[in-house]
Amino acid sequence: MPFPVVAALSTRASKVILVCAISSACAALLITEPFSVPHTKRHADSDDADALPAQPMSRDADASRAARSTEASNPASSAPAIATAGDAASSAASADSGASAASGASGATPASPSMTVRTVPLQTSFDDALQRLGVDPRTALLLKRSYAGVIDFRRDLRQGDTVSVVLEPSDVRGPNNTTANTTANTTADPANPAKREPLAVRVQHGAASHDLFLHRNLQGKPLYYTKSGTTTTPAFARYPLAYTRVSSGFALRRLDPVTHRWQSHDGVDLAAPAGTPVHATARGTVAFIGRERGYGRIVVLDNMPPYQTAFAHLSRFAKGLHRGSHVHRGQVIGYVGSSGWATGPHLHFEVRVNDVPRDPLTVALPGDGSELHGDERKRFAAQARRLSALL
């Protein structure tokens, strides 16, 4: 920086003024020099910005500039603020990571409510056990028919036999008819019976267990099948009437109480009050209806080959029944009496297979032939396996 040449001064005051002037100029030079470069740089940045198209300023940019301004004005307080923000972000990331891990562990779907398994002993009858389990009467009748070809509940009950059912949570009624989702082996409240059918039923009969599983057809009708998708419902009912006792069983040789001779007894005698309705045990055609020596009034039905059934000692026949009539299972064909060689009112009931008499209480009865097929059977089998694991 050029300075004017000053003539030599003679006085002391002039020297002092000259030294002060030189010192002030040097100080101004030293102070101005460091800021001259940034000042030039700022102008250069402004020139570059003017050359670019104008862009709107975002809120993030405003916040960033405000933060830098605060940091410049108070650097001591900015460090803790940055640390706090970092800690919050880290905590949020940890929480998100934990939530993701939990979601992955649970399969990203909520767990379905557990089924309920209930078990009661077979004390008096199958009907009574189902009632204690809370099964409605219509479903109980369906289950009784489904098990008819497997177990004779009138004769085969043993001490220790049990019945178990698998119910959906909505089938379990609490004290106020509310739903309970707990799994336990308890006795249902008979006052609050389940409104829907059990998904699975197991009858533990001695060392053997007999399982049936619910399936609905396309019409929504409930049916029970075995694990393999076949029905156990027989085409034949085991018994043709509600009897009180078996007064005489099937025998190849016995002493006849009327003739007092040893001869075969080709059926069973089921004692019942006179006038008790007798039902056809399967679909068939009347092959004979009338009186026959020893049998008294008798009806013979030709059922599905090679089966034939006979009902003797009747007091009378059902109205409208004649030879060639078609009857269905459960249809009334006559009434209990003591016609023929009989010592009291009872029904003599026979089952013949290929014209050979068989014991009606133990003969193998054919099923009704219904079973599941294809994809429907595969889906049912998969469901049955899952339910079987709960029993």
C-alpha positions as CSV (number, residue, x, y, z in Angstrom):
1,M,0.0,0.0,0.0
2,P,1.6,3.3,-1.0
3,F,2.2,5.8,1.7
4,P,3.0,9.5,1.1
5,V,6.5,10.5,1.6
6,V,6.7,12.8,4.5
7,A,9.5,15.3,5.0
8,A,11.8,14.9,7.9
9,L,10.2,16.3,11.0
10,S,12.2,18.0,13.5
11,T,10.0,17.9,16.5
12,R,9.2,15.0,18.8
13,A,5.4,15.4,18.3
14,S,5.8,15.0,14.6
15,K,7.7,11.7,15.0
16,V,4.9,10.4,17.3
17,I,2.2,11.2,14.7
18,L,4.2,9.5,12.0
19,V,4.7,6.3,13.9
20,C,1.0,6.1,14.8
21,A,-0.1,6.7,11.2
22,I,2.2,3.9,10.0
23,S,0.9,1.5,12.8
24,S,-2.8,2.2,12.0
25,A,-2.1,1.5,8.3
26,C,-0.4,-1.8,9.1
27,A,-3.2,-2.9,11.4
28,A,-5.8,-2.1,8.8
29,L,-3.9,-4.2,6.3
30,L,-3.6,-7.2,8.6
31,I,-7.3,-7.1,9.5
32,T,-8.6,-6.7,6.0
33,E,-6.4,-9.3,4.3
34,P,-7.8,-12.6,5.8
35,F,-11.4,-11.6,4.9
36,S,-10.7,-10.6,1.4
37,V,-10.5,-14.2,0.0
38,P,-13.8,-15.4,1.5
39,H,-15.4,-12.3,0.3
40,T,-14.2,-13.0,-3.2
41,K,-15.4,-16.7,-2.9
42,R,-18.8,-15.6,-1.9
43,H,-19.2,-13.5,-4.9
44,A,-18.0,-16.3,-7.1
45,D,-20.6,-18.6,-5.6
46,S,-23.2,-16.0,-6.2
47,D,-22.2,-15.7,-9.8
48,D,-22.5,-19.5,-10.2
49,A,-25.9,-19.5,-8.6
50,D,-27.1,-16.8,-10.9
51,A,-26.0,-19.0,-13.9
52,L,-28.3,-21.9,-12.7
53,P,-32.1,-21.9,-12.9
54,A,-33.8,-20.8,-9.7
55,Q,-35.0,-23.7,-7.5
56,P,-37.4,-23.5,-4.5
57,M,-35.9,-23.8,-1.1
58,S,-37.2,-26.8,0.8
59,R,-38.0,-26.9,4.5
60,D,-35.1,-29.3,5.1
61,A,-32.7,-26.8,3.6
62,D,-34.2,-24.1,5.9
63,A,-33.8,-26.3,8.9
64,S,-30.3,-27.3,7.9
65,R,-29.2,-23.7,7.5
66,A,-30.9,-22.7,10.8
67,A,-29.0,-25.6,12.5
68,R,-25.7,-24.4,11.0
69,S,-26.4,-20.9,12.1
70,T,-27.2,-22.1,15.7
71,E,-24.1,-24.2,15.7
72,A,-22.0,-21.3,14.6
73,S,-23.5,-19.0,17.2
74,N,-23.4,-21.6,20.1
75,P,-21.0,-24.6,19.3
76,A,-21.1,-25.9,22.8
77,S,-24.8,-26.6,22.8
78,S,-24.9,-28.1,19.3
79,A,-22.9,-31.2,20.1
80,P,-25.3,-32.6,22.7
81,A,-28.2,-31.9,20.4
82,I,-26.6,-33.9,17.6
83,A,-25.9,-36.8,20.0
84,T,-29.4,-36.8,21.2
85,A,-30.8,-37.0,17.7
86,G,-28.4,-39.8,16.9
87,D,-29.5,-41.7,20.0
88,A,-33.2,-41.3,19.0
89,A,-32.6,-42.6,15.5
90,S,-30.6,-45.5,16.9
91,S,-33.5,-46.3,19.3
92,A,-36.1,-46.1,16.5
93,A,-34.0,-48.4,14.3
94,S,-33.6,-50.9,17.2
95,A,-37.4,-50.8,17.8
96,D,-38.1,-51.4,14.1
97,S,-35.6,-54.2,14.0
98,G,-37.1,-55.8,17.0
99,A,-40.6,-55.5,15.6
100,S,-39.5,-57.0,12.3
101,A,-37.8,-59.9,14.1
102,A,-40.9,-60.5,16.1
103,S,-43.1,-60.4,13.0
104,G,-40.7,-62.8,11.2
105,A,-40.7,-65.2,14.2
106,S,-44.5,-65.3,14.2
107,G,-44.9,-65.9,10.5
108,A,-46.3,-62.4,9.9
109,T,-49.8,-63.8,10.7
110,P,-51.7,-63.8,13.9
111,A,-52.0,-67.1,15.7
112,S,-55.4,-68.8,15.3
113,P,-57.4,-69.6,18.4
114,S,-56.7,-73.1,19.8
115,M,-59.3,-75.8,19.6
116,T,-60.8,-77.2,22.7
117,V,-60.7,-80.9,23.6
118,R,-63.2,-82.4,26.1
119,T,-63.4,-85.9,27.4
120,V,-66.0,-87.7,29.6
121,P,-66.3,-91.3,30.6
122,L,-69.0,-93.5,29.1
123,Q,-70.9,-94.2,32.3
124,T,-74.5,-95.0,31.2
125,S,-74.9,-94.5,27.5
126,F,-73.4,-92.8,24.5
127,D,-76.3,-90.3,24.4
128,D,-75.7,-89.3,28.0
129,A,-71.9,-88.8,27.3
130,L,-72.6,-86.6,24.3
131,Q,-75.1,-84.6,26.4
132,R,-72.5,-84.0,29.1
133,L,-70.1,-82.9,26.4
134,G,-72.7,-80.3,25.2
135,V,-73.5,-81.8,21.9
136,D,-76.9,-81.0,20.6
137,P,-79.4,-83.9,20.2
138,R,-79.5,-83.8,16.3
139,T,-75.7,-84.2,16.1
140,A,-75.8,-86.9,18.8
141,L,-78.2,-88.9,16.7
142,L,-76.0,-88.4,13.6
143,L,-72.9,-89.6,15.6
144,K,-74.9,-92.6,17.0
145,R,-75.8,-93.7,13.4
146,S,-72.2,-93.1,12.2
147,Y,-70.8,-95.4,15.0
148,A,-73.6,-98.1,14.6
149,G,-71.5,-100.2,12.2
150,V,-68.4,-100.1,14.5
151,I,-69.6,-100.2,18.1
152,D,-72.8,-101.6,19.8
153,F,-73.3,-99.1,22.6
154,R,-76.0,-101.2,24.1
155,R,-73.9,-104.2,24.6
156,D,-70.2,-103.3,24.3
157,L,-69.8,-100.6,27.0
158,R,-67.0,-101.3,29.3
159,Q,-65.6,-99.6,32.5
160,G,-63.1,-97.0,31.5
161,D,-64.5,-96.3,28.0
162,T,-64.4,-92.6,27.1
163,V,-65.7,-90.1,24.5
164,S,-63.6,-87.2,23.4
165,V,-64.6,-84.3,21.1
166,V,-62.7,-81.4,19.5
167,L,-64.7,-78.2,19.4
168,E,-64.0,-74.9,17.9
169,P,-63.6,-72.0,20.3
170,S,-67.0,-70.6,19.4
171,D,-68.6,-73.9,20.4
172,V,-67.4,-73.6,24.0
173,R,-69.9,-71.7,26.1
174,G,-69.0,-70.0,29.3
175,P,-71.1,-69.1,32.4
176,N,-73.0,-66.4,30.6
177,N,-73.2,-68.2,27.3
178,T,-69.9,-66.5,26.3
179,T,-67.1,-68.1,24.3
180,A,-64.2,-69.6,26.0
181,N,-60.9,-70.3,24.2
182,T,-59.2,-72.5,26.7
183,T,-58.1,-76.0,26.0
184,A,-59.1,-78.4,28.8
185,N,-60.5,-81.8,29.5
186,T,-63.7,-80.7,31.3
187,T,-67.4,-81.5,31.3
188,A,-69.6,-79.1,29.3
189,D,-72.4,-77.3,30.9
190,P,-75.6,-79.1,29.7
191,A,-77.5,-75.8,30.1
192,N,-75.4,-74.2,27.4
193,P,-75.0,-76.9,24.7
194,A,-72.7,-76.3,21.7
195,K,-74.6,-75.0,18.7
196,R,-72.4,-76.5,16.1
197,E,-71.1,-80.0,15.5
198,P,-67.8,-81.3,17.0
199,L,-65.0,-81.2,14.4
200,A,-63.7,-84.6,15.6
201,V,-64.9,-87.4,17.9
202,R,-63.0,-90.3,19.5
203,V,-64.6,-93.2,21.3
204,Q,-62.0,-95.1,23.3
205,H,-63.4,-98.6,23.6
206,G,-61.0,-100.8,25.6
207,A,-57.6,-100.7,23.9
208,A,-59.1,-99.6,20.5
209,S,-60.0,-96.0,19.5
210,H,-62.5,-95.1,16.9
211,D,-62.2,-91.6,15.4
212,L,-64.6,-89.7,13.2
213,F,-64.2,-86.3,11.6
214,L,-66.8,-83.8,10.4
215,H,-67.2,-83.0,6.7
216,R,-69.9,-80.9,5.0
217,N,-71.0,-81.7,1.5
218,L,-71.8,-79.2,-1.2
219,Q,-75.3,-78.8,0.2
220,G,-73.9,-78.0,3.7
221,K,-75.1,-81.3,5.2
222,P,-72.9,-82.5,8.0
223,L,-71.4,-86.0,7.7
224,Y,-68.8,-87.9,9.7
225,Y,-66.0,-89.9,8.0
226,T,-63.0,-91.9,9.1
227,K,-59.5,-90.5,8.7
228,S,-59.2,-92.0,5.3
229,G,-62.4,-90.3,4.0
230,T,-64.8,-93.3,4.1
231,T,-68.1,-93.5,6.0
232,T,-68.7,-95.9,8.9
233,T,-72.5,-95.4,8.6
234,P,-73.8,-98.9,7.7
235,A,-76.5,-99.4,5.1
236,F,-78.2,-101.6,7.7
237,A,-79.3,-100.7,11.2
238,R,-78.2,-103.2,13.8
239,Y,-81.5,-103.3,15.6
240,P,-85.1,-103.1,14.2
241,L,-86.8,-101.8,17.4
242,A,-86.3,-100.5,20.9
243,Y,-86.1,-103.7,22.9
244,T,-85.6,-104.3,26.6
245,R,-83.3,-107.3,26.5
246,V,-82.1,-110.2,24.3
247,S,-84.2,-113.1,25.6
248,S,-82.6,-115.7,23.4
249,G,-79.4,-115.4,21.3
250,F,-78.3,-116.9,18.0
251,A,-77.3,-120.6,18.3
252,L,-76.4,-123.5,16.1
253,R,-78.0,-125.8,18.6
254,R,-80.3,-125.1,21.5
255,L,-83.3,-126.6,23.3
256,D,-86.4,-125.1,21.9
257,P,-88.6,-123.9,24.8
258,V,-91.8,-124.8,22.9
259,T,-91.0,-128.1,21.1
260,H,-88.5,-129.1,23.7
261,R,-86.2,-130.3,20.9
262,W,-82.6,-129.5,20.2
263,Q,-82.4,-127.5,17.1
264,S,-80.7,-124.4,15.7
265,H,-81.9,-120.9,16.6
266,D,-81.4,-118.9,13.3
267,G,-81.9,-115.4,14.8
268,V,-82.2,-113.5,18.1
269,D,-85.2,-112.9,20.2
270,L,-85.6,-109.3,21.3
271,A,-88.1,-108.9,24.2
272,A,-90.3,-105.8,24.0
273,P,-93.9,-104.9,25.0
274,A,-96.6,-106.0,22.7
275,G,-97.4,-103.4,20.1
276,T,-93.9,-101.9,19.9
277,P,-93.2,-100.7,16.3
278,V,-90.8,-102.8,14.3
279,H,-88.7,-101.0,11.6
280,A,-87.0,-102.2,8.5
281,T,-83.2,-102.3,9.1
282,A,-82.3,-101.4,5.5
283,R,-83.9,-100.5,2.1
284,G,-85.5,-103.5,0.4
285,T,-88.5,-105.2,-1.1
286,V,-91.1,-107.3,0.6
287,A,-90.4,-110.9,-0.5
288,F,-93.0,-112.5,1.8
289,I,-95.7,-111.3,4.2
290,G,-98.2,-113.6,6.0
291,R,-98.2,-116.4,8.5
292,E,-95.8,-119.3,8.6
293,R,-95.6,-122.3,10.9
294,G,-93.6,-121.6,14.0
295,Y,-92.9,-118.0,13.0
296,G,-96.5,-116.8,13.2
297,R,-96.9,-113.5,11.4
298,I,-93.7,-112.8,9.5
299,V,-92.3,-110.2,7.0
300,V,-89.3,-111.2,4.9
301,L,-87.3,-108.4,3.0
302,D,-84.9,-108.8,0.2
303,N,-82.2,-106.2,0.8
304,M,-79.1,-105.4,-1.2
305,P,-77.6,-108.7,-2.4
306,P,-76.7,-111.0,-0.8
307,Y,-78.6,-109.9,2.3
308,Q,-82.1,-110.8,3.5
309,T,-83.9,-110.0,6.8
310,A,-86.9,-111.6,8.5
311,F,-89.2,-110.3,11.3
312,A,-91.4,-112.9,13.1
313,H,-94.0,-113.3,15.9
314,L,-95.6,-110.0,14.9
315,S,-99.0,-109.1,16.2
316,R,-100.0,-107.3,13.0
317,F,-98.5,-105.8,9.9
318,A,-98.2,-102.1,8.9
319,K,-101.1,-100.9,6.8
320,G,-100.6,-101.0,3.1
321,L,-97.7,-103.4,3.2
322,H,-97.9,-106.2,0.7
323,R,-95.6,-108.5,-1.3
324,G,-93.5,-106.4,-3.7
325,S,-93.8,-103.3,-1.6
326,H,-90.6,-101.2,-1.5
327,V,-89.6,-100.1,2.0
328,H,-86.9,-97.7,3.2
329,R,-84.6,-98.0,6.2
330,G,-86.5,-97.1,9.4
331,Q,-90.0,-97.6,7.9
332,V,-92.5,-99.4,10.2
333,I,-93.4,-102.8,8.9
334,G,-95.2,-104.4,11.8
335,Y,-95.7,-104.5,15.6
336,V,-94.4,-106.8,18.3
337,G,-96.6,-109.8,19.3
338,S,-96.4,-113.4,20.3
339,S,-97.9,-115.2,17.3
340,G,-96.6,-118.6,16.3
341,W,-94.5,-120.6,18.7
342,A,-93.7,-117.9,21.3
343,T,-93.8,-117.9,25.1
344,G,-94.3,-114.1,25.3
345,P,-94.2,-110.9,23.3
346,H,-90.9,-110.5,21.5
347,L,-89.5,-110.1,18.0
348,H,-87.6,-113.0,16.3
349,F,-85.1,-111.2,14.0
350,E,-83.0,-113.0,11.4
351,V,-80.2,-111.8,9.0
352,R,-79.4,-114.2,6.1
353,V,-76.3,-113.8,3.9
354,N,-76.6,-115.9,0.7
355,D,-79.5,-117.8,2.3
356,V,-77.3,-118.7,5.3
357,P,-78.5,-117.5,8.7
358,R,-75.9,-115.2,10.5
359,D,-75.9,-113.8,14.0
360,P,-77.7,-110.4,13.7
361,L,-75.7,-108.9,16.6
362,T,-72.3,-109.6,15.2
363,V,-72.7,-110.0,11.4
364,A,-70.6,-107.6,9.3
365,L,-73.0,-105.0,7.8
366,P,-72.2,-103.3,4.5
367,G,-71.6,-99.6,4.5
368,D,-73.7,-97.1,2.6
369,G,-71.0,-96.8,0.0
370,S,-70.4,-93.1,0.4
371,E,-66.8,-91.8,0.5
372,L,-64.8,-88.7,-0.5
373,H,-62.8,-88.5,-3.8
374,G,-60.1,-86.5,-5.4
375,D,-59.1,-83.1,-4.1
376,E,-62.0,-83.1,-1.6
377,R,-60.6,-86.3,-0.1
378,K,-57.1,-84.8,0.1
379,R,-58.2,-81.7,1.9
380,F,-60.3,-83.7,4.3
381,A,-57.4,-86.1,5.0
382,A,-55.1,-83.1,5.8
383,Q,-57.7,-81.6,8.2
384,A,-58.3,-85.0,9.8
385,R,-54.5,-85.4,10.5
386,R,-54.4,-82.0,12.3
387,L,-57.5,-82.8,14.4
388,S,-56.3,-86.3,15.2
389,A,-53.1,-84.9,16.8
390,L,-55.4,-83.1,19.3
391,L,-57.3,-86.2,20.4
